[in-house]
C-alpha cells in the first residue's frame, strides 16, 4: 500500500484565534521553529476554522496545529504544540 500525506483523519477543529495562539506559543518555545516555518511553508489563505490532528510522535500527547501551506508538497504544514515537531498533513 502506498503512503499518502492526506491519509489521516482530523482530531478536531479550532477557530483562527485558537490556531494563532497555539502556533505563537509553539514558536516562542523554540526559536529555530520560526525559521523552519518561514523556509518550508507559505501563508495560509483566509479561513474561519482549521483542522487539528493528534501528534504522531511516539508518547507525545500534543496536537498538530496548522502553520501554513507546504511549499514542496500539496499539504498543510503543521506544528505540534507539545514537542514542537513539524509534520505535513
Wavefront OBJ file of the C-alpha trace (Angstrom):
o trace
v 0.000 0.000 0.000
v 1.394 3.402 -0.912
v 1.763 6.259 1.535
v -0.226 9.454 1.093
v 0.141 12.639 3.127
v -3.627 13.163 3.201
v -4.481 9.680 4.519
v -5.209 10.721 8.075
v -8.247 11.891 9.939
v -8.534 15.191 11.818
v -8.950 15.031 15.579
v -10.869 18.283 15.934
v -11.004 21.818 14.609
v -10.251 25.259 16.020
v -11.037 28.839 15.098
v -8.424 31.277 13.788
v -7.800 32.825 17.227
v -7.099 29.447 18.846
v -4.870 28.386 15.943
v -2.823 31.583 16.014
v -2.357 31.361 19.799
v -1.202 27.715 19.609
v 1.286 28.463 16.823
v 2.614 31.570 18.613
v 3.135 29.536 21.796
v 4.995 26.764 19.949
v 7.202 29.273 18.111
v 8.002 31.116 21.356
v 9.285 27.878 22.933
v 11.615 27.049 20.037
v 13.213 29.951 18.164
v 14.533 27.757 15.332
v 10.995 26.571 14.588
v 10.024 30.027 13.271
v 12.813 29.836 10.678
v 11.666 26.364 9.639
v 8.096 27.602 9.098
v 9.350 30.561 7.024
v 11.512 28.240 4.910
v 9.097 25.348 4.380
v 5.623 26.922 4.401
v 3.653 29.673 2.712
v 0.951 31.771 4.355
v -2.474 30.306 4.864
v -5.471 31.521 2.901
v -8.141 33.256 4.955
v -10.198 30.800 6.938
v -12.508 30.693 9.940
v -11.743 27.157 11.136
v -8.719 24.885 10.825
v -8.234 21.160 11.407
v -6.251 19.822 14.357
v -4.596 16.372 14.405
v -3.032 14.186 17.109
v 0.773 14.299 17.066
v 2.155 11.075 15.528
v 5.333 11.157 17.662
v 5.511 8.172 19.988
v 4.448 9.142 23.506
v 3.606 12.745 22.651
v 0.150 13.833 23.876
v 0.250 17.020 21.762
v -1.860 18.266 18.893
v -0.761 19.390 15.429
v -1.924 22.898 14.520
v -1.959 24.363 11.013
v 1.001 26.715 10.476
v 0.887 27.183 6.689
v 0.724 25.569 3.273
v 3.717 23.347 2.492
v 5.850 24.770 -0.313
v 7.123 21.464 -1.723
v 4.002 19.334 -1.369
v 0.289 19.712 -1.692
v -0.221 19.555 2.053
v -0.788 21.514 5.218
v 2.338 22.302 7.273
v 1.598 21.644 10.953
v 3.407 22.101 14.271
v 2.919 20.108 17.473
v 2.018 22.266 20.468
v 3.904 19.941 22.839
v 7.026 18.519 21.200
v 7.430 21.209 18.532
v 7.896 18.772 15.663
v 6.591 19.758 12.238
v 4.552 17.474 10.038
v 2.715 17.520 6.719
v -0.975 16.660 6.656
l 1 2 3 4 5 6 7 8 9 10 11 12 13 14 15 16 17 18 19 20 21 22 23 24 25 26 27 28 29 30 31 32 33 34 35 36 37 38 39 40 41 42 43 44 45 46 47 48 49 50 51 52 53 54 55 56 57 58 59 60 61 62 63 64 65 66 67 68 69 70 71 72 73 74 75 76 77 78 79 80 81 82 83 84 85 86 87 88 89
